[in-house]
Amino acid sequence: MMLATLKDNNVIKVITAGSLTTIQDFQMADPERFIPSLGYPDVGNNPLPDTASFIRNFREKKFLVFGELGLQYVGKTLADAELEPYLAICERLEIPVALHTGMSFPNTTYTCCPKFRTSLGNPQLIEEVLVRHPKMKIQLMHMGFPYLQETKAILNVYPQVYADIAVIDWTRPAAEFYSYLKSFIEGGFGKRIMYGSDQMAWEDAIPLSIKNVENAPFLSEEQKQDIFYNNAARFYNIK
């Protein structure tokens, strides 16, 4: 069903995140469309592989992206010492890192993730990591929402950082999403914004989020194409 939705909406490349088993299943279904991304921590609570296995799995193309890193859900940030050896590998091997930022669904702390804190989603918490790893590419998932000024500060100083609009492009009221996105466009970050849906169980998220970008009255056609494809192609080296 999801594959049909992707085809119907002309989504030609998809970053799929999860455990090695999950992402390999997706890749087998459509190897040209799906780009495997190693999530952590995932729904199965699988631990990270050791660093040697991490490198081997990447070189065998079992994953090509590191993320979604939902560290906020377990009370951690990208600066956690556990992640440092993996980030060094990502910088050396040019593996893009996708980090959950911003907030989450209502009652997150009470229903699933007692260590979740909204404050841990502030993109400025990754600044020391960026200083240590200047060549590592990082994708701020959900565009740091609602940390507008903090996210813009990071994007302004660190050109290796991009941001995606996943989730906020279909769960937030259109006026709020447009106001947030427009601020980044006016700030000159139009070449660093990437489309995303974060579609998990809601297949209408894909057509709805695409429609919301297409209907944004302040975006030019060139800016829409940058968001939908060009920026991600540059970030992920998609030929």
C-alpha positions in Angstrom: 0.0 0.0 0.0 2.7 2.5 0.9 4.7 1.7 -2.2 1.6 2.5 -4.3 1.2 5.8 -2.4 4.8 6.7 -3.2 4.4 5.9 -6.9 1.1 7.8 -7.1 2.7 10.9 -5.6 5.9 10.6 -7.8 8.2 10.1 -4.7 11.2 8.6 -6.4 13.6 8.4 -3.5 12.7 7.6 0.1 14.9 7.5 3.3 13.6 4.6 5.3 14.7 4.3 8.9 14.6 1.5 11.4 16.5 -1.7 12.4 18.7 -3.4 9.9 16.0 -6.0 9.3 13.3 -3.5 8.7 15.3 -1.3 6.3 16.5 -4.3 4.3 12.9 -5.4 3.9 12.0 -2.0 2.4 15.1 -2.0 0.1 14.2 -5.5 -1.2 10.7 -4.3 -2.1 12.1 -1.5 -4.3 15.9 -1.1 -4.3 15.9 1.9 -6.6 13.5 3.9 -4.5 14.4 3.1 -0.9 17.6 4.4 0.8 18.2 2.5 4.0 18.9 4.4 7.2 19.9 2.9 10.5 17.6 4.2 13.2 18.5 4.4 16.9 17.0 3.7 19.3 14.4 1.8 17.2 11.0 0.4 18.2 12.6 -3.0 18.9 15.0 -1.3 21.3 17.9 -2.9 19.5 21.3 -1.7 20.7 23.8 -0.1 18.4 26.1 -2.5 16.6 29.7 -2.3 17.7 31.8 0.1 15.6 33.4 -2.6 13.5 30.0 -4.0 12.6 28.7 -0.5 12.0 31.5 0.1 9.4 31.1 -3.3 7.8 27.3 -2.8 7.5 27.8 0.6 5.9 30.4 -0.7 3.4 28.1 -3.6 2.5 25.4 -0.9 1.9 23.0 -2.3 4.5 22.5 1.3 5.5 23.6 4.5 3.9 22.3 7.1 6.5 22.6 7.1 10.3 19.2 8.0 11.7 16.5 8.8 12.6 18.4 9.3 15.9 15.5 9.6 18.3 17.8 10.3 21.3 15.4 12.8 22.8 13.0 10.0 23.5 15.5 8.3 25.8 16.7 11.5 27.5 19.9 11.9 25.5 21.3 14.3 22.9 23.8 13.9 20.1 26.5 15.0 22.5 26.1 11.8 24.5 29.5 10.0 24.9 28.0 6.7 23.5 27.5 8.3 20.1 31.0 9.9 19.7 32.8 6.9 18.1 29.9 6.5 15.6 29.9 10.2 14.8 33.7 10.1 14.1 33.0 7.2 11.7 30.2 9.1 10.0 32.5 12.1 9.5 35.3 9.9 8.1 33.1 7.8 5.8 30.8 10.7 4.8 27.7 9.1 6.3 24.8 11.6 6.7 23.3 11.8 10.2 19.6 12.5 10.7 18.6 13.7 14.1 15.2 14.1 15.6 14.8 17.7 16.9 11.9 19.8 18.3 8.9 18.3 20.0 6.7 15.2 19.7 3.1 14.1 20.0 1.0 15.0 23.0 1.6 12.9 26.2 4.8 11.5 24.9 6.4 11.6 28.3 3.4 9.8 29.9 2.6 7.2 27.3 5.8 5.8 26.0 9.0 7.7 26.9 9.4 8.9 30.5 12.8 10.4 29.8 11.5 12.6 26.9 11.9 16.3 27.4 11.1 19.0 24.9 14.2 20.9 25.9 16.4 18.1 24.5 15.0 18.9 21.1 16.8 22.3 20.9 19.2 22.2 17.9 21.7 24.4 19.7 22.5 21.3 21.9 24.4 19.8 19.0 26.8 22.8 18.6 29.8 21.3 20.3 29.3 18.1 18.2 29.4 20.3 15.1 32.6 22.0 16.3 34.3 18.6 16.9 33.1 17.2 13.5 33.2 20.0 11.0 32.9 17.7 8.0 29.9 15.6 9.2 26.6 16.3 7.5 23.6 16.6 9.8 20.0 16.7 9.0 17.8 18.4 11.6 14.6 16.5 11.3 11.3 18.5 11.8 13.3 21.7 11.3 13.8 22.1 15.0 10.2 23.1 15.5 9.4 25.2 17.5 12.9 26.4 18.1 12.9 28.9 15.3 15.7 31.3 16.2 18.0 28.5 17.6 17.6 26.5 14.4 18.4 29.5 12.2 21.5 30.3 14.3 22.8 26.7 13.7 22.0 26.8 10.0 23.7 30.2 9.7 27.0 29.2 11.2 27.3 25.6 10.1 26.8 25.1 6.4 27.0 21.3 6.7 23.6 21.3 8.5 20.3 21.0 6.6 16.8 20.8 7.9 13.7 18.9 6.8 10.0 19.8 7.2 8.8 16.3 8.1 5.7 16.1 10.4 5.3 19.9 10.7 4.2 20.0 7.0 1.0 18.1 7.8 0.4 17.9 11.6 0.7 21.6 12.4 -2.0 24.1 11.3 -1.2 25.3 7.8 -0.9 29.0 8.9 1.6 28.0 11.6 3.7 25.8 9.2 3.7 28.5 6.6 4.8 31.1 9.1 7.7 28.9 10.3 8.8 27.8 6.8 8.6 31.4 5.5 11.0 32.6 8.2 13.6 30.2 6.9 13.1 31.2 3.3 13.3 34.9 4.2 16.5 34.1 6.1 18.1 32.8 3.0 18.1 29.1 3.8 16.0 27.9 0.8 18.8 25.7 -0.5 19.1 23.8 2.8 15.5 22.8 3.4 14.3 19.3 2.5 10.9 17.7 2.1 9.9 14.9 4.5 6.7 13.2 5.7 7.8 11.0 8.6 5.1 8.7 7.4 4.8 5.8 9.8 1.2 4.7 10.0 -0.6 7.5 8.3 -0.4 7.1 4.5 -2.3 10.3 3.9 0.7 12.1 5.4 2.5 11.9 2.1 -0.1 13.5 -0.3 -1.2 16.0 2.4 2.3 17.2 3.1 3.1 17.5 -0.6 -0.1 19.5 -1.1 0.8 21.8 1.7 4.2 22.6 0.1 2.7 23.0 -3.3 0.1 25.4 -1.9 2.6 27.6 0.0 1.8 31.1 -1.5 5.3 32.5 -0.8 7.3 29.7 -2.5 8.5 30.1 -6.1 8.5 27.0 -8.3 12.2 26.9 -8.0 12.0 26.9 -4.3 9.5 24.1 -4.3 11.7 22.0 -6.5 14.6 22.6 -4.2 12.6 21.5 -1.2 11.1 18.5 -3.0 14.3 17.2 -4.6 17.3 19.4 -5.4 18.4 20.0 -1.8 18.1 16.4 -0.8 19.9 15.3 -3.9 22.8 17.5 -3.0 22.8 16.5 0.7 22.6 12.7 0.0 24.7 12.8 -3.1 21.9 11.4 -5.2 22.9 11.2 -8.8 
